[in-house]
Amino acid sequence: MTVRNVLKMGDARLYQKSVPVADFNSPELAELIDDMLDTMQARDGVGIAAPQIGVFQRVIVMGFEKNPRYPTFKPVPLTTLINLQWEALSDEKVFAWEGCLSVPGVRAIIPRYRKIRYSAYDLKGNKTTVEAEGAIARIIQHECDHIDGILFPQRVIDIRHLAVESEVMHYIEEGIVPENLLQIAKKKND
Ligand code: NI
């Protein structure tokens, strides 16, 4: 049970692809997951990927009751996702504010697929396949980017969608993407 240091944007290690977990049921994997949960919760994350704490394996955790960084998100049960894969169930994308523990003080409007199906293993090696939308679909796509070495600013459609968190937190609290910014996003995404 340890809160670990979170790597920040600019650390070249965040841009590498992580490798799949081969051994399930190991004490090392259980410890990694414990540390990820502790680190995520200590920093009010909604999810965290192993590379963010310097472990380059395809492991993700997510979950929260209520989150001050994403006040409009409905609760997500604590979930461990190992060797996660996902696919979009339609072409439809949703634009919403996103942030990241590796990019503190920054938010951006990021398009993500509305509806996805994902498959992952748990700590014991049991595989599940789930369909998701809303906050869970967004978190899955964001965290899966981490294990592929991608940070959310790389998904920005227009650099004007990148903002200092304190300037846009009022939008995030109300669940609003300002119409003028959204229009830029839609045009660029066509
Ligand atoms: Ni992140």
Boltz pocket constraint, residues with backbone or C-beta under 6 A from the ligand:
constraints:
  - pocket:
      binder: B
      contacts: [[A, 47], [A, 99], [A, 100], [A, 101], [A, 102], [A, 142], [A, 146]]
      max_distance: 6.0
